[in-house]
Each structure stands twice: as structure tokens, then as C-alpha cells.
Amino acid sequence: METKVKARIMDNGKIRRTLLRMATEIAERNRELEKLVIIGVKTRGYYLGRRLAEILKQNEGVDVPVRALDITPYRDDLDSKEKKQQPARDEIKFSLDNKDVLLVDDVIFTGRTSRAAMEAIFDLGRPHTIQLAVFIDRGHRELPIRPDYAGRLLPTSRRERVEVHLKEIDQIDEVLITEPKEALKRK
């Protein structure tokens, strides 16, 4: 489906400042950063988690481990044929038992990705706490899930999309609001 950019919401500078603010909030709420582990939802959540960990290391002097989490086997919108048979457990190479897990994702919309990620985390261990950090909260929840940390609240219509582009994947740091072209024609 072809989309049209409606608005450029954030650039490299705004993204950097937002992550700095989020890392500061995370450090303030987690007095024992040595117990913290960051689990980033593939793909962009992982890279945002790495950036948060780097800021925490620079500002707090604590090296917080970061790992990627593939939630595909836990998604509720795929039938069993589309799901992988076995979760990719080898990506999380440390115990989550009694840890404070910071689950990081780029955009929260319905809450279903966060629910799937929490289910995957519990299959990997029994953390002391799970905190949710999202870069963009666009509303429209279908489940009672609310992030503990949100970089930016960005109310959108259901037909709009929020795209987070990161240098590590997309060669640019930006946040866009896009919309399918056929939706624009109907206006």
C-alpha cells in the first residue's frame, strides 16, 4: 500500500533529546540500575533500547545489558502456520529472574505488541518487575496497557500511521505521520 507523508514530527535532534529525557526518568525511578536489563522489541525497540543503555552508561556509569526480543510466536494476529515453532531464546543470554526488565518499543498503538512481549518475557523467566518504555504513544488502545515511560504522546487517527526511522536501519533519524494515498483521495 502506497503512503503519503502528512507530517515530519521529529528529527535527529528531537529524537536525541527525547531519549535523554526518557533515560533520565528511567534512572530516577530505578535506584538499583545494576538490576535493570533492557529488552527491545525487534526491530526498532532494540535499537532504541541500545541508545537508552548508552545514555545510562554515560550519565550513571552503569552498563545495562540490552537484548532483542522476537515476539512473532506470541502475536495474536497470526494463525499457527505463520508462527515460528520455537521462540528465539538464544538472543536473551542472561537470566531475567528477579531482574527489573525495561521493555522498549518504538510505537504503542493497540497494546497487543506489548502484551505479546510480556508473554514472551514470562516464558524466559520471572522478572521482579516489567516496565514499559515506548518512544511514541499514539493512543487507540484495545488492551488495558499503559507505558511507564513515553517519549512523546502523538494522537493520531486510526487510518494514520506513525513511522519511526532510525539511522541503524533506515539511515536517518526521524518520526513521520503517514496515511494511505487512497484515504487522502476520499477526503
CYANA upper distance limits for C-alpha pairs under 8 A (distance plus 0.5 A):
  1 MET  CA    180 PRO  CA      7.23
  2 GLU  CA    180 PRO  CA      6.38
  2 GLU  CA    181 LYS  CA      6.55
  3 THR  CA    178 THR  CA      6.61
  3 THR  CA    179 GLU  CA      5.79
  3 THR  CA    180 PRO  CA      4.73
  3 THR  CA    181 LYS  CA      5.66
  4 LYS  CA    178 THR  CA      5.93
  4 LYS  CA    179 GLU  CA      6.00
  4 LYS  CA    180 PRO  CA      6.72
  4 LYS  CA    181 LYS  CA      6.29
  5 VAL  CA    176 LEU  CA      7.22
  5 VAL  CA    177 ILE  CA      6.55
  5 VAL  CA    178 THR  CA      4.87
  5 VAL  CA    179 GLU  CA      7.16
  6 LYS  CA    176 LEU  CA      7.98
  6 LYS  CA    177 ILE  CA      6.01
  6 LYS  CA    178 THR  CA      5.71
  6 LYS  CA    179 GLU  CA      7.31
  7 ALA  CA    176 LEU  CA      6.24
  7 ALA  CA    177 ILE  CA      5.69
  7 ALA  CA    178 THR  CA      7.58
  8 ARG  CA    174 GLU  CA      7.74
  8 ARG  CA    175 VAL  CA      6.55
  8 ARG  CA    176 LEU  CA      5.07
  8 ARG  CA    177 ILE  CA      7.00
  9 ILE  CA    174 GLU  CA      7.90
  9 ILE  CA    175 VAL  CA      5.88
  9 ILE  CA    176 LEU  CA      6.11
  9 ILE  CA    177 ILE  CA      7.66
 10 MET  CA     14 LYS  CA      6.03
 10 MET  CA     15 ILE  CA      6.80
 10 MET  CA    174 GLU  CA      5.71
 10 MET  CA    175 VAL  CA      5.40
 10 MET  CA    176 LEU  CA      7.75
 11 ASP  CA     15 ILE  CA      6.62
 11 ASP  CA    173 ASP  CA      6.42
 11 ASP  CA    174 GLU  CA      4.99
 11 ASP  CA    175 VAL  CA      7.24
 12 ASN  CA     16 ARG  CA      6.66
 12 ASN  CA    172 ILE  CA      8.23
 12 ASN  CA    173 ASP  CA      5.44
 12 ASN  CA    174 GLU  CA      6.62
 13 GLY  CA     17 ARG  CA      6.70
 14 LYS  CA     18 THR  CA      6.49
 15 ILE  CA     19 LEU  CA      6.70
 15 ILE  CA    173 ASP  CA      7.74
 15 ILE  CA    174 GLU  CA      7.79
 16 ARG  CA     20 LEU  CA      6.71
 17 ARG  CA     21 ARG  CA      6.76
 18 THR  CA     22 MET  CA      6.70
 18 THR  CA    151 GLY  CA      6.15
 18 THR  CA    152 ARG  CA      8.24
 19 LEU  CA     23 ALA  CA      6.54
 19 LEU  CA     51 ARG  CA      8.06
 19 LEU  CA     52 LEU  CA      6.91
 19 LEU  CA    135 PHE  CA      8.47
 19 LEU  CA    151 GLY  CA      7.44
 20 LEU  CA     24 THR  CA      6.73
 20 LEU  CA     52 LEU  CA      8.03
 20 LEU  CA     55 ILE  CA      7.24
 21 ARG  CA     25 GLU  CA      6.84
 21 ARG  CA    151 GLY  CA      8.33
 22 MET  CA     26 ILE  CA      6.67
 22 MET  CA     52 LEU  CA      8.28
 22 MET  CA    149 TYR  CA      7.15
 22 MET  CA    150 ALA  CA      7.85
 22 MET  CA    151 GLY  CA      6.80
 23 ALA  CA     27 ALA  CA      6.63
 23 ALA  CA     52 LEU  CA      6.25
 23 ALA  CA     53 ALA  CA      8.47
 23 ALA  CA     55 ILE  CA      7.05
 23 ALA  CA     56 LEU  CA      6.74
 24 THR  CA     28 GLU  CA      6.71
 24 THR  CA     56 LEU  CA      8.36
 25 GLU  CA     29 ARG  CA      6.79
 25 GLU  CA    149 TYR  CA      8.14
 26 ILE  CA     30 ASN  CA      6.55
 26 ILE  CA    149 TYR  CA      8.22
 27 ALA  CA     31 ARG  CA      7.15
 27 ALA  CA     33 LEU  CA      7.57
 27 ALA  CA     56 LEU  CA      7.77
 27 ALA  CA     60 GLU  CA      8.21
 30 ASN  CA     36 LEU  CA      8.24
 32 GLU  CA     36 LEU  CA      7.78
 33 LEU  CA     62 VAL  CA      7.28
 33 LEU  CA     64 VAL  CA      7.84
 34 GLU  CA     62 VAL  CA      7.28
 34 GLU  CA     63 ASP  CA      8.34
 34 GLU  CA     64 VAL  CA      7.53
 35 LYS  CA     99 LYS  CA      5.83
 35 LYS  CA    100 ASP  CA      6.28
 36 LEU  CA     64 VAL  CA      6.84
 36 LEU  CA     65 PRO  CA      8.26
 36 LEU  CA     99 LYS  CA      6.57
 36 LEU  CA    100 ASP  CA      5.22
 36 LEU  CA    101 VAL  CA      6.37
 36 LEU  CA    102 LEU  CA      7.48
 37 VAL  CA     64 VAL  CA      6.29
 37 VAL  CA     65 PRO  CA      5.76
 37 VAL  CA     66 VAL  CA      6.72
 37 VAL  CA     96 LEU  CA      8.40
 37 VAL  CA     99 LYS  CA      7.36
 37 VAL  CA    100 ASP  CA      6.79
 37 VAL  CA    101 VAL  CA      5.57
 37 VAL  CA    102 LEU  CA      6.62
 38 ILE  CA     49 GLY  CA      6.72
 38 ILE  CA     53 ALA  CA      8.11
 38 ILE  CA     64 VAL  CA      7.46
 38 ILE  CA     65 PRO  CA      6.61
 38 ILE  CA     66 VAL  CA      5.14
 38 ILE  CA     67 ARG  CA      6.95
 38 ILE  CA    101 VAL  CA      6.36
 38 ILE  CA    102 LEU  CA      5.23
 38 ILE  CA    103 LEU  CA      6.56
 38 ILE  CA    104 VAL  CA      7.61
 39 ILE  CA     46 TYR  CA      7.37
 39 ILE  CA     49 GLY  CA      7.53
 39 ILE  CA     66 VAL  CA      6.30
 39 ILE  CA     67 ARG  CA      5.56
 39 ILE  CA     68 ALA  CA      6.22
 39 ILE  CA     69 LEU  CA      6.86
 39 ILE  CA    101 VAL  CA      7.32
 39 ILE  CA    102 LEU  CA      6.58
 39 ILE  CA    103 LEU  CA      5.44
 39 ILE  CA    104 VAL  CA      6.66
 40 GLY  CA     44 ARG  CA      8.10
 40 GLY  CA     45 GLY  CA      4.91
 40 GLY  CA     46 TYR  CA      4.19
 40 GLY  CA     47 TYR  CA      7.71
 40 GLY  CA     48 LEU  CA      7.87
 40 GLY  CA     49 GLY  CA      6.04
 40 GLY  CA     66 VAL  CA      7.73
 40 GLY  CA     67 ARG  CA      6.68
 40 GLY  CA     68 ALA  CA      5.36
 40 GLY  CA     69 LEU  CA      6.40
 40 GLY  CA    103 LEU  CA      6.35
 40 GLY  CA    104 VAL  CA      5.15
 40 GLY  CA    105 ASP  CA      6.62
 41 VAL  CA     45 GLY  CA      5.12
 41 VAL  CA     46 TYR  CA      6.09
 41 VAL  CA     68 ALA  CA      6.42
 41 VAL  CA     69 LEU  CA      5.44
 41 VAL  CA     70 ASP  CA      6.87
 41 VAL  CA     71 ILE  CA      7.67
 41 VAL  CA    103 LEU  CA      7.80
 41 VAL  CA    104 VAL  CA      6.65
 41 VAL  CA    105 ASP  CA      5.92
 41 VAL  CA    117 ALA  CA      7.68
 42 LYS  CA     46 TYR  CA      6.11
 42 LYS  CA     68 ALA  CA      6.29
 42 LYS  CA     69 LEU  CA      6.14
 42 LYS  CA     70 ASP  CA      6.06
 42 LYS  CA     71 ILE  CA      8.15
 42 LYS  CA    105 ASP  CA      8.47
 43 THR  CA     47 TYR  CA      7.50
 43 THR  CA     68 ALA  CA      8.05
 44 ARG  CA     48 LEU  CA      6.68
 44 ARG  CA    105 ASP  CA      7.31
 44 ARG  CA    106 ASP  CA      6.41
 44 ARG  CA    164 VAL  CA      8.33
 44 ARG  CA    166 LEU  CA      7.83
 45 GLY  CA     49 GLY  CA      6.48
 45 GLY  CA     68 ALA  CA      8.41
 45 GLY  CA    104 VAL  CA      5.61
 45 GLY  CA    105 ASP  CA      4.41
 45 GLY  CA    106 ASP  CA      5.60
 46 TYR  CA     50 ARG  CA      6.76
 46 TYR  CA     66 VAL  CA      8.08
 46 TYR  CA     67 ARG  CA      7.31
 46 TYR  CA     68 ALA  CA      5.75
 46 TYR  CA     69 LEU  CA      8.19
 46 TYR  CA    104 VAL  CA      7.47
 46 TYR  CA    105 ASP  CA      7.87
 47 TYR  CA     51 ARG  CA      6.82
 47 TYR  CA    166 LEU  CA      8.44
 47 TYR  CA    168 GLU  CA      7.80
 48 LEU  CA     52 LEU  CA      6.74
 48 LEU  CA    104 VAL  CA      7.63
 48 LEU  CA    105 ASP  CA      7.98
 48 LEU  CA    106 ASP  CA      7.73
 48 LEU  CA    135 PHE  CA      8.49
 49 GLY  CA     53 ALA  CA      6.63
 49 GLY  CA     66 VAL  CA      7.11
 49 GLY  CA    104 VAL  CA      6.39
 50 ARG  CA     54 GLU  CA      6.70
 50 ARG  CA     66 VAL  CA      6.69
 51 ARG  CA     55 ILE  CA      6.86
 52 LEU  CA     56 LEU  CA      6.71
 53 ALA  CA     57 LYS  CA      6.60
 53 ALA  CA     63 ASP  CA      7.57
 53 ALA  CA     64 VAL  CA      6.18
 53 ALA  CA     65 PRO  CA      7.97
 53 ALA  CA     66 VAL  CA      7.69
 54 GLU  CA     58 GLN  CA      6.71
 54 GLU  CA     63 ASP  CA      8.36
 55 ILE  CA     59 ASN  CA      6.48
 56 LEU  CA     60 GLU  CA      5.80
 56 LEU  CA     61 GLY  CA      7.34
 56 LEU  CA     62 VAL  CA      6.96
 56 LEU  CA     63 ASP  CA      7.94
 56 LEU  CA     64 VAL  CA      8.02
 57 LYS  CA     61 GLY  CA      5.07
 57 LYS  CA     62 VAL  CA      5.29
 57 LYS  CA     63 ASP  CA      5.78
 57 LYS  CA     64 VAL  CA      7.73
 58 GLN  CA     62 VAL  CA      8.43
 67 ARG  CA     91 GLU  CA      6.99
 67 ARG  CA     92 ILE  CA      6.34
 68 ALA  CA     91 GLU  CA      6.90
 68 ALA  CA     92 ILE  CA      7.69
 69 LEU  CA     88 ALA  CA      8.26
 69 LEU  CA     91 GLU  CA      7.65
 69 LEU  CA     92 ILE  CA      8.07
 69 LEU  CA    117 ALA  CA      8.01
 70 ASP  CA     87 PRO  CA      7.94
 70 ASP  CA     88 ALA  CA      7.20
 71 ILE  CA     75 ARG  CA      6.93
 71 ILE  CA     87 PRO  CA      8.38
 71 ILE  CA    113 THR  CA      8.11
 71 ILE  CA    116 ALA  CA      6.64
 71 ILE  CA    117 ALA  CA      6.19
 71 ILE  CA    120 ALA  CA      7.15
 72 THR  CA     83 LYS  CA      6.67
 72 THR  CA     84 LYS  CA      7.43
 72 THR  CA     87 PRO  CA      8.49
 73 PRO  CA     83 LYS  CA      5.44
 73 PRO  CA     84 LYS  CA      5.93
 73 PRO  CA     85 GLN  CA      7.75
 73 PRO  CA     86 GLN  CA      7.80
 73 PRO  CA     87 PRO  CA      6.66
 74 TYR  CA     83 LYS  CA      8.39
 74 TYR  CA    116 ALA  CA      5.55
 74 TYR  CA    117 ALA  CA      7.86
 74 TYR  CA    119 GLU  CA      7.56
 74 TYR  CA    120 ALA  CA      7.19
 75 ARG  CA    112 ARG  CA      8.11
 75 ARG  CA    113 THR  CA      7.56
 75 ARG  CA    116 ALA  CA      6.21
 76 ASP  CA    112 ARG  CA      8.22
 76 ASP  CA    116 ALA  CA      8.24
 78 LEU  CA     82 GLU  CA      6.39
 78 LEU  CA     83 LYS  CA      7.09
 79 ASP  CA     83 LYS  CA      7.25
 89 ARG  CA     93 LYS  CA      8.37
 89 ARG  CA    124 LEU  CA      7.79
 95 SER  CA     99 LYS  CA      8.43
 95 SER  CA    124 LEU  CA      8.25
 95 SER  CA    125 GLY  CA      7.20
 96 LEU  CA    100 ASP  CA      8.43
 96 LEU  CA    101 VAL  CA      7.91
 96 LEU  CA    121 ILE  CA      8.47
 96 LEU  CA    124 LEU  CA      7.35
 96 LEU  CA    125 GLY  CA      5.60
 96 LEU  CA    126 ARG  CA      6.64
 96 LEU  CA    127 PRO  CA      5.73
 97 ASP  CA    125 GLY  CA      5.69
 97 ASP  CA    126 ARG  CA      5.08
 97 ASP  CA    127 PRO  CA      5.15
 97 ASP  CA    128 HIS  CA      7.39
 98 ASN  CA    126 ARG  CA      6.84
 98 ASN  CA    127 PRO  CA      5.04
 98 ASN  CA    128 HIS  CA      4.77
 98 ASN  CA    129 THR  CA      8.18
 99 LYS  CA    126 ARG  CA      8.50
 99 LYS  CA    127 PRO  CA      5.35
 99 LYS  CA    128 HIS  CA      5.68
 99 LYS  CA    129 THR  CA      7.34
100 ASP  CA    127 PRO  CA      6.60
100 ASP  CA    128 HIS  CA      5.97
100 ASP  CA    129 THR  CA      5.29
100 ASP  CA    130 ILE  CA      6.52
100 ASP  CA    131 GLN  CA      8.07
101 VAL  CA    127 PRO  CA      7.08
101 VAL  CA    128 HIS  CA      8.24
101 VAL  CA    129 THR  CA      6.54
101 VAL  CA    130 ILE  CA      5.22
101 VAL  CA    131 GLN  CA      6.66
102 LEU  CA    130 ILE  CA      6.43
102 LEU  CA    131 GLN  CA      5.37
102 LEU  CA    132 LEU  CA      6.41
102 LEU  CA    133 ALA  CA      7.29
103 LEU  CA    117 ALA  CA      8.44
103 LEU  CA    130 ILE  CA      7.31
103 LEU  CA    131 GLN  CA      6.49
103 LEU  CA    132 LEU  CA      5.39
103 LEU  CA    133 ALA  CA      6.53
104 VAL  CA    132 LEU  CA      6.64
104 VAL  CA    133 ALA  CA      5.34
104 VAL  CA    134 VAL  CA      6.23
105 ASP  CA    133 ALA  CA      7.04
105 ASP  CA    134 VAL  CA      5.43
105 ASP  CA    135 PHE  CA      7.18
106 ASP  CA    134 VAL  CA      5.92
106 ASP  CA    135 PHE  CA      5.36
106 ASP  CA    136 ILE  CA      6.65
106 ASP  CA    164 VAL  CA      7.27
107 VAL  CA    134 VAL  CA      6.39
107 VAL  CA    135 PHE  CA      6.43
107 VAL  CA    136 ILE  CA      5.17
107 VAL  CA    137 ASP  CA      6.35
107 VAL  CA    138 ARG  CA      7.62
107 VAL  CA    162 VAL  CA      7.96
107 VAL  CA    164 VAL  CA      8.26
108 ILE  CA    113 THR  CA      8.24
108 ILE  CA    114 SER  CA      8.17
108 ILE  CA    134 VAL  CA      6.92
108 ILE  CA    136 ILE  CA      6.90
108 ILE  CA    137 ASP  CA      5.55
108 ILE  CA    138 ARG  CA      6.77
108 ILE  CA    139 GLY  CA      7.76
109 PHE  CA    137 ASP  CA      7.17
109 PHE  CA    138 ARG  CA      6.11
109 PHE  CA    139 GLY  CA      6.06
109 PHE  CA    140 HIS  CA      6.28
109 PHE  CA    141 ARG  CA      6.42
110 THR  CA    139 GLY  CA      7.78
110 THR  CA    140 HIS  CA      6.10
110 THR  CA    141 ARG  CA      4.49
110 THR  CA    142 GLU  CA      5.33
110 THR  CA    143 LEU  CA      7.03
111 GLY  CA    115 ARG  CA      6.80
111 GLY  CA    141 ARG  CA      6.19
111 GLY  CA    142 GLU  CA      6.83
111 GLY  CA    143 LEU  CA      6.07
111 GLY  CA    144 PRO  CA      8.02
111 GLY  CA    145 ILE  CA      6.34
111 GLY  CA    146 ARG  CA      8.43
112 ARG  CA    116 ALA  CA      6.69
112 ARG  CA    142 GLU  CA      8.05
112 ARG  CA    143 LEU  CA      7.44
113 THR  CA    117 ALA  CA      6.63
114 SER  CA    118 MET  CA      6.69
114 SER  CA    132 LEU  CA      8.50
114 SER  CA    145 ILE  CA      8.18
115 ARG  CA    119 GLU  CA      6.80
115 ARG  CA    145 ILE  CA      8.33
116 ALA  CA    120 ALA  CA      6.78
117 ALA  CA    121 ILE  CA      6.67
118 MET  CA    122 PHE  CA      6.81
118 MET  CA    130 ILE  CA      8.44
119 GLU  CA    123 ASP  CA      7.00
120 ALA  CA    124 LEU  CA      7.08
121 ILE  CA    125 GLY  CA      6.96
121 ILE  CA    126 ARG  CA      8.30
122 PHE  CA    126 ARG  CA      6.25
122 PHE  CA    127 PRO  CA      8.07
131 GLN  CA    147 PRO  CA      7.94
131 GLN  CA    148 ASP  CA      6.53
132 LEU  CA    146 ARG  CA      8.26
132 LEU  CA    147 PRO  CA      5.36
132 LEU  CA    148 ASP  CA      5.75
132 LEU  CA    149 TYR  CA      6.92
133 ALA  CA    147 PRO  CA      6.23
133 ALA  CA    148 ASP  CA      6.44
133 ALA  CA    149 TYR  CA      5.03
133 ALA  CA    150 ALA  CA      6.36
133 ALA  CA    151 GLY  CA      8.48
134 VAL  CA    147 PRO  CA      7.02
134 VAL  CA    149 TYR  CA      6.77
134 VAL  CA    150 ALA  CA      5.48
134 VAL  CA    151 GLY  CA      6.92
135 PHE  CA    150 ALA  CA      6.04
135 PHE  CA    151 GLY  CA      4.95
135 PHE  CA    152 ARG  CA      6.80
136 ILE  CA    150 ALA  CA      6.74
136 ILE  CA    151 GLY  CA      6.25
136 ILE  CA    152 ARG  CA      5.50
136 ILE  CA    153 LEU  CA      6.47
136 ILE  CA    154 LEU  CA      7.07
137 ASP  CA    150 ALA  CA      6.81
137 ASP  CA    151 GLY  CA      8.14
137 ASP  CA    152 ARG  CA      6.68
137 ASP  CA    153 LEU  CA      5.28
137 ASP  CA    154 LEU  CA      6.41
137 ASP  CA    155 PRO  CA      8.19
138 ARG  CA    153 LEU  CA      6.52
138 ARG  CA    154 LEU  CA      5.27
138 ARG  CA    155 PRO  CA      5.46
138 ARG  CA    156 THR  CA      6.44
138 ARG  CA    162 VAL  CA      8.33
139 GLY  CA    153 LEU  CA      8.34
139 GLY  CA    154 LEU  CA      8.00
139 GLY  CA    155 PRO  CA      6.55
139 GLY  CA    156 THR  CA      7.80
140 HIS  CA    158 ARG  CA      7.94
141 ARG  CA    145 ILE  CA      7.88
156 THR  CA    160 GLU  CA      6.75
156 THR  CA    161 ARG  CA      8.29
159 ARG  CA    179 GLU  CA      6.95
159 ARG  CA    180 PRO  CA      8.04
159 ARG  CA    183 ALA  CA      8.11
160 GLU  CA    177 ILE  CA      7.10
160 GLU  CA    178 THR  CA      6.22
160 GLU  CA    179 GLU  CA      5.19
160 GLU  CA    180 PRO  CA      7.99
161 ARG  CA    177 ILE  CA      6.13
161 ARG  CA    178 THR  CA      5.63
161 ARG  CA    179 GLU  CA      6.50
162 VAL  CA    175 VAL  CA      7.54
162 VAL  CA    176 LEU  CA      6.25
162 VAL  CA    177 ILE  CA      5.23
162 VAL  CA    178 THR  CA      6.87
163 GLU  CA    175 VAL  CA      6.14
163 GLU  CA    176 LEU  CA      5.64
163 GLU  CA    177 ILE  CA      6.86
163 GLU  CA    178 THR  CA      7.82
164 VAL  CA    173 ASP  CA      8.20
164 VAL  CA    174 GLU  CA      6.63
164 VAL  CA    175 VAL  CA      5.08
164 VAL  CA    176 LEU  CA      7.10
165 HIS  CA    169 ILE  CA      7.87
165 HIS  CA    170 ASP  CA      6.12
165 HIS  CA    171 GLN  CA      8.36
165 HIS  CA    172 ILE  CA      6.65
165 HIS  CA    173 ASP  CA      5.81
165 HIS  CA    174 GLU  CA      5.70
165 HIS  CA    175 VAL  CA      6.60
166 LEU  CA    170 ASP  CA      5.87
166 LEU  CA    171 GLN  CA      6.97
166 LEU  CA    172 ILE  CA      5.96
166 LEU  CA    173 ASP  CA      4.99
166 LEU  CA    174 GLU  CA      7.26
167 LYS  CA    171 GLN  CA      4.43
167 LYS  CA    172 ILE  CA      4.86
167 LYS  CA    173 ASP  CA      5.82
168 GLU  CA    172 ILE  CA      8.45
179 GLU  CA    183 ALA  CA      7.37
179 GLU  CA    184 LEU  CA      7.69
180 PRO  CA    184 LEU  CA      7.28
181 LYS  CA    185 LYS  CA      6.99
182 GLU  CA    186 ARG  CA      7.06
183 ALA  CA    187 LYS  CA      7.49
